[in-house]
Each structure stands twice: as C-alpha cells, then as structure tokens.
Amino acid sequence: MAADRRGKAETLALRRRLLSDSCRLFYPEDPIKIVRGQGQYLYDEQGAEYLDCVNNVAHVGHCHPLVVRAAHEQNQVLNTNSRYLHDNIVDYAQRLSETLPEKLSVFYFLNSGSEANDLALRLARQYTGHWDVVVLDHAYHGHLSSLIDISPYKFRDLDGQKEWVHVAPLPDTYRGLYREDHPNPAGAYASEVERVVNSVQEKGRKIAAFFAESLPSVGGQIIPPAGFFQEVAEHIHRAGGVFVADEIQVGFGRVGQHFWAFQLQGEDFVPDIVTMGKSIGNGHPVACVATTQAVARAFEATGVEYFNTFGGSPVSCAVGLAVLDVLEKEQLQAHAASVGSFLMELLRQQKAKHPIIGDVRGTGLFIGVDLIKDEATRTPATEEANYVVSRMKENYILLSTDGPGRNVLKFKPPMCFSVDNARHVVAKMDAILTNMEEKVRSCETLRLQP
Ligand SMILES: Cc1ncc(COP(=O)(O)O)c(C=O)c1O
C-alpha cells in the first residue's frame, strides 16, 4: 500500500532526520504508524485496529465516504479561488447561517483555526479601534505569532505576556478559584474578568476583544458555569470590546444538546464573532469566521480586500456542505447526546469505585476525567494519567491528557463513537485502574513489613 512503503523503524529514522523535533509524535517512546482510518477506528501498518477517542477533527468519522466523494467529485470539475461566482460558497454560508443566531450573518472562509482566530483579532481591532485582548488562563488559540501572544498555554513557556494581553482566571469549578460549593460561580468568575477590565482601563489601555473557547479544552475539558459568558460580555461591551467564541474544538453538535457550545450558556447569549475550524472540514483544511453586519462593515470600511487563496474554494465548500449533510442524515448531534450521557454515567460509576478519579465532567462527546493524588488537595495525578494513556494504547485505545497538570483524560472522539465503544473503553480503564490500585496496595504492604 502506498502509505506503507517502508518499515516503521525506517519511517521513524527518516522523520527524525528530516522533520524538526518541534513536530512531536504521540507516544514518542513507541510511536504508532497509522496507514488507514475508518469511522472511529485507525489502523496501523500491520492491520491492528485502534479505537480513536480523541480525534475531534474526523468529526463525522475518519474518511467518511460521502465527504471523500464530495471532495473527489468537485476536484474533477473545478477548484479555484473565491473571486469567481460559485454556488458552493454561497450554499455553504447559507447552511452555516441556519445553524447560528440571526445576528451572526456574515462569513469569511479560511484554511485553519489559527487563520480564523487571527482574522477575528483583526476584525475586533478594526471594529473597536482598540488593541488589547483579554483571555482565559491556560487557553490555546492557535500557532500564528498573534495567537501565541494570546495563548497563555504557549506564551508562558516563551517570552511571556505582552503588555496588550490580559489573563483572567479559568472558570474551573473543580480546581479553580471558585468551586462547586460556591453559590454563584458564574458571577464570581465574571467579576474576575471585570477586575481585569478595570485594571486595563486604569492603565489607560483599551480592550478590543475577549477570546474564549466556549468549553476550554486545553485548559482541562472545562465546563464554564452557565451565565458566565453573558456577564463577561456585559463587562467587555461596556469597555468597548467584542466577544469572540472559539468553537474550533467544540462546535458542530459535539456538545449534544446544542449545535454550538456557546449555546450551553443560555439562549440569551450571542457572541459577536464565532471562529470554526478542525471538525467543519472533517480533515480537509476548512475554517470559518462568522460575525455581525456591524463588525463586517467596519472591516470593509478600510477599503482593503480580504483575500485567501484557498479559503472558500469550491472543493472546501463542497466538503463543508457534505459534513453538514452527514451530521444531519446520521443525526450525529442527537447521537453525541445519547452516547455521551451513557459514557458519562459509566465514568461516574468508575469515579465511585476508584478514588483516583476526582471529577468526571462533560457534555455530549466532550468529556474529561480528572485524575487526582488525593481528594483533599485535588493535586493532579500527572504520572498516573500518563500511565493510563500508555496502558490504554497497549489495549488499542487512543486517549490523551489535557489541562495545566496534564492529568485530565480527554474524550472527544469522532461523533460516530458508539455505546459499545463506550462500554469497551470503560471496561479497559476499570481493569487498568484496578491493577494500578493493587500495585500501590502491595507496595504499601511491603513497606509495612518489618
Ligand atoms: C481552541 C483552538 N483554537 C485554535 C486552534 C488552532 O487551529 P489550527 O491548528 O487548525 O490552526 C486550535 C488547535 O488546536 C484549538 O484547539
């Protein structure tokens, strides 16, 4: 097969020689060579089948035949830029607009989540005439220079925080400043944003935007308390800024109850800008920015053209339309709601059984299992989480960790993930955790022996 022209060791050696070490591999001690994908499964060069619990880019399933066919058919006819009239781009914008609140009615097409967030930043600055940005702690918004600057997850390891970037606490009700026992965590976390806004203004600076993932993923699969975004939007709007909801990881029906994750906050909340990527192209580079007429008009007023060579091409839009068709036809949003709540229930039973599980949180097929050293301190069980991930891999299950402590097992599988997959994963996790506990107990027994 073309994808497996050489042995795994030779591929690894070539990769080490030709690619930068900055481009990391999963499981670096024993990387996997993947040559094929289908649905929620990936296959290595020997034909071994792995269950994929983390790839939220292959949203409707790896290599979905309808998406592949849509790309192929359009590729045979035409692929050019968006400067000619073409039905695909307007059909796609129309279909996306049907999923969003009416106010978000202007669309820009791009190739990656990073490009979408960078354009959102330009739009916000142009519309407001302000420069500064407020972000949530531990956030990641992309790899461009502008976005590394607004990603505490990255800039903390680099040159640090720019003077125009301001960080508000992550609304984490399990390990954050205000927890599940607080009477109004949404209000308390929003007051922290207000405090940041006030201190920015006291310095004579002006806020262009607040950026947040609707559900912070790199931050540790966090579910912000409902009502938080509404209050934040009030503080940001009062300061003349706009609210940017990054839906790159969490949009498109993943959360089950709603099509967009920001809708979990309540029907009265509408961001000024929404950015999309990853899942919307199911692996093909498609991204989008949706915004209001007012923001778009201000951007147009510069007279400068927005041009993107590949963004919004007939092929990209055909792919985007096919992803929407599959979501609808296979009712994947409802599927995510029911499989996700089944998986959450199984994981909660595991929490009752294994003290290392401190918290199980999530909605739809966006779930985090927070592993802790002990309940009193909720110290992240980082090594244990890594151990679980590597043992799961031995069992042909692909999982990974997130969160500042890298201790949160994250589930964000392709949306066709099934009830049987959920049962299988949890049974394996149960066996691994039970075995870990037995090992710890036998060490303690040894230590107790005279
Ligand atoms: C929340 C979020 N925003 C933006 C991006 C950047 O997207 P891309 O890698 O497609 O540029 C990512 C990528 O991981 C992301 O997780």
The ligand as an ORCA input file, in Angstrom:
! r2SCAN-3c Opt
* xyz 0 1
  C      -9.205     26.023     20.611
  C      -8.311     26.082     19.418
  N      -8.277     27.192     18.685
  C      -7.482     27.287     17.606
  C      -6.673     26.241     17.211
  C      -5.788     26.375     16.002
  O      -6.271     25.598     14.952
  P      -5.281     25.088     13.778
  O      -4.344     24.110     14.382
  O      -6.245     24.483     12.783
  O      -4.607     26.277     13.225
  C      -6.682     25.063     17.957
  C      -5.812     23.922     17.571
  O      -5.533     23.012     18.297
  C      -7.518     24.978     19.088
  O      -7.549     23.887     19.839
*
